[in-house]
Amino acid sequence: MEHNEKITNEEYEYVDHIQSITLNPFFMSRIIHAFVSGYEKAEKEVIPFNLLYIVLPIIYYRPSRKLLIKAQSRSSLRSLFVDDLEKAAALGGLQERLFYFYNLTNQSFIIAANEGRVRLNSDGWIELSKTIDYKDVLNKNVRDFIRAAHYLGLLCSKMEVSNVYRLLGVTLL
C-alpha cells in the first residue's frame, strides 16, 4: 500500500514557526532538560553526558519525533525504531545529524546548566536540578518536542549507553 502524505498550508506555517524558534540554543536547552527529566523519571540518579548527543538529532527529525510523541512507558528503542523496517527509516541520516548538532548540544547544555535546570557533577555525570513536565506546556507544537524528548530519555534509561549507540547505529568521535 502506497502512503502519500499531503502537507497542508497549516503544516507549512507550523514548520516556519517551529524553525524560527527551534534552532535556538535556549529552546534546545528545554529539549535537553526534558530528556534529562525523562531519563531521571526511571529513577536513575545520574546520566552519562555523552548520551546527550543523540537527543537533538533525533528530536529535530520529524519522522523520529513523531514516533516518540506516540511512545509509551512500556515502549523500547528497539520496538520504536528497529523492529519495523518502515519505522527504522526514522533513523536515516542520524550519524550526519549527530555531527551537525554536536556544538548546538554543548551550547544547549550550558544554557540549561546556567539556568539551574541541570548540572554536571564532579564525576562528569548529569544530574537533574528541576523537573519539567510536558503536560504543563500549553503550546501543542512545543509540547510535542518536549514530550518526544521526555520519552527518548525514558527509553534510553532502560539501556546501557553503548547499547543505545549500537542500536541506533551511530558513533561519537
WOGISUL-V99741 format. One line per field, one symbol per residue. phi: phi as a letter, one per 30 degrees, with the letter a starting at -180 (. if undefined). burial: 1 if it has 16 or more other C-alpha atoms within 10 Angstrom, else 0. A space follows every 50 residues. Layout:
phi = ???
burial = ???
This chain:
phi = .dcccccdeddddeddddddcddceddddddeedddddddddiddbbded ddddddddddceeddddddddbdddbedddccdcedddddceiddddddd dedddddddedddddicbbcddciccbdcbdbbeddddddddeddddede ddddddddbdedddddddibbcc
burial = 00000000000000000000010011111111111111111000011000 11111111111011100110100001100111000011011101101110 11011011111110001111000001111001010000000111111111 11111110001001100101000
